[in-house]
Amino acid sequence: MNTHLLLHIIGFYLLVAAGETINGIIRTVYLNKRLGIRTAKRVSLLPALLLCLGICYFYVPLLGLTSDTGHLILGASLSVFMLIFDIVLGRCVMKASWPAILNEFNILNGNLLGLGVIVMALCPLLASKLPRGAW
């Protein structure tokens, strides 16, 4: 892997992280008050994944991946990055305790962050399968 590709991949990670952070802020500021925290977390999962899919649709072709395996590896690495990003954001910025952070990934408590991170791994592959029309 050359430096140019690595920088593009890091840029991709940061773009997705920025989008997902904005989605989380919107959920916290607007949806939590109107829908309740539990419902807001469920509702915001779809826009978060659609945002990731949209970023992948426009950005991943720039990486020049040609195989499904390459797209899946990129998606898996994105999910690992986002997992680490969410934990660091929770601990360092929001000063959350470890139990609170781990609870965010607990599907049994209605928290879908863990599911979102798993499904996010498929976004580069799914985006590569979408038709590319004349825009």
C-alpha positions as a printed Julia matrix, in Angstrom:
135×3 Matrix{Float64}:
   0.0    0.0     0.0
   1.43   3.34   -0.98
   1.34   6.54    1.06
  -1.11   8.21   -1.32
  -3.69   5.44   -0.89
  -3.17   5.37    2.88
  -3.83   9.13    3.1
  -7.01   8.72    1.05
  -8.21   5.92    3.33
  -7.51   8.04    6.43
  -9.41  10.9     4.81
 -12.29   8.51    4.16
 -12.32   7.41    7.81
 -12.3   11.02    9.02
 -15.09  12.02    6.63
 -17.3    9.18    7.88
 -16.41   9.98   11.5
 -17.34  13.65   10.99
 -20.65  12.71    9.39
 -21.5   10.23   12.1
 -20.55  12.73   14.82
 -22.86  15.33   13.29
 -25.62  12.7    13.12
 -25.06  11.96   16.82
 -25.19  15.64   17.74
 -28.43  16.11   15.82
 -29.89  13.07   17.57
 -28.83  14.3    20.98
 -29.95  17.91   20.52
 -33.18  17.43   18.57
 -34.46  13.86   18.52
 -33.8   12.91   22.15
 -36.11  15.69   23.36
 -38.88  14.92   20.9
 -38.82  11.13   20.76
 -37.05  10.05   23.93
 -33.51   8.72   24.04
 -34.3    5.08   23.24
 -36.5    5.83   20.22
 -34.13   8.55   19.0
 -31.24   6.06   18.97
 -33.29   3.68   16.85
 -34.53   6.38   14.48
 -31.07   7.88   13.96
 -29.54   4.54   12.93
 -31.05   4.71    9.44
 -29.79   8.22    8.58
 -26.38   7.3    10.0
 -26.1    4.26    7.74
 -27.48   6.14    4.73
 -24.93   8.88    5.34
 -22.14   6.32    5.46
 -23.47   4.67    2.3
 -23.59   8.05    0.54
 -20.03   8.89    1.55
 -18.93   5.46    0.34
 -20.78   5.91   -2.96
 -18.86   9.07   -3.8
 -15.54   8.47   -2.05
 -14.71   4.77   -2.37
 -14.35   4.81   -6.19
 -11.47   7.26   -5.68
  -9.61   4.5    -3.84
  -9.54   2.3    -6.94
 -10.73  -0.89   -5.28
 -11.77  -3.5    -7.8
 -12.76  -6.57   -5.77
 -15.52  -7.37   -3.34
 -12.86  -8.58   -0.92
 -11.14  -5.19   -1.06
 -14.43  -3.44   -0.33
 -15.13  -5.77    2.59
 -11.65  -5.22    4.03
 -12.13  -1.45    3.72
 -15.52  -1.76    5.43
 -14.14  -3.9     8.23
 -11.29  -1.46    8.78
 -13.8    1.42    8.78
 -15.84  -0.37   11.44
 -12.77  -0.92   13.6
 -11.81   2.73   13.19
 -15.33   3.88   14.12
 -15.4    1.56   17.12
 -12.14   3.05   18.39
 -13.3    6.57   17.49
 -16.57   6.15   19.42
 -14.76   4.83   22.47
 -12.15   7.62   22.42
 -14.86  10.25   21.88
 -16.88   8.83   24.76
 -13.95   8.61   27.18
 -11.94  11.72   26.32
 -14.53  14.23   25.11
 -17.7   13.2    26.89
 -15.89  11.86   29.99
 -18.13   8.77   30.02
 -17.37   5.83   32.28
 -16.42   2.45   30.82
 -19.78   0.91   31.82
 -21.62   3.78   30.08
 -19.55   3.34   26.92
 -20.0   -0.42   26.85
 -23.73   0.06   27.4
 -23.92   2.07   24.17
 -22.98  -1.13   22.31
 -25.47  -3.31   24.22
 -28.26  -4.25   21.82
 -30.27  -5.79   24.67
 -30.66  -2.32   26.21
 -31.99  -0.89   22.95
 -28.67   0.69   22.0
 -27.9    0.03   18.36
 -24.39   1.46   18.08
 -22.88  -2.02   17.98
 -25.26  -3.09   15.22
 -24.54   0.1    13.3
 -20.79  -0.51   13.44
 -21.3   -4.04   12.1
 -23.61  -2.97    9.27
 -21.25  -0.1     8.45
 -18.69  -2.71    7.4
 -20.91  -3.53    4.43
 -21.34   0.06    3.2
 -18.3    0.16    0.85
 -19.38  -3.1    -0.8
 -23.02  -2.01   -1.06
 -22.0    1.36   -2.49
 -19.87  -0.35   -5.13
 -22.94  -2.31   -6.28
 -25.16   0.75   -6.72
 -25.62   1.9   -10.31
 -23.64   4.91  -11.42
 -25.81   7.05  -13.64
 -25.06  10.24  -15.45
 -25.29  13.06  -12.91
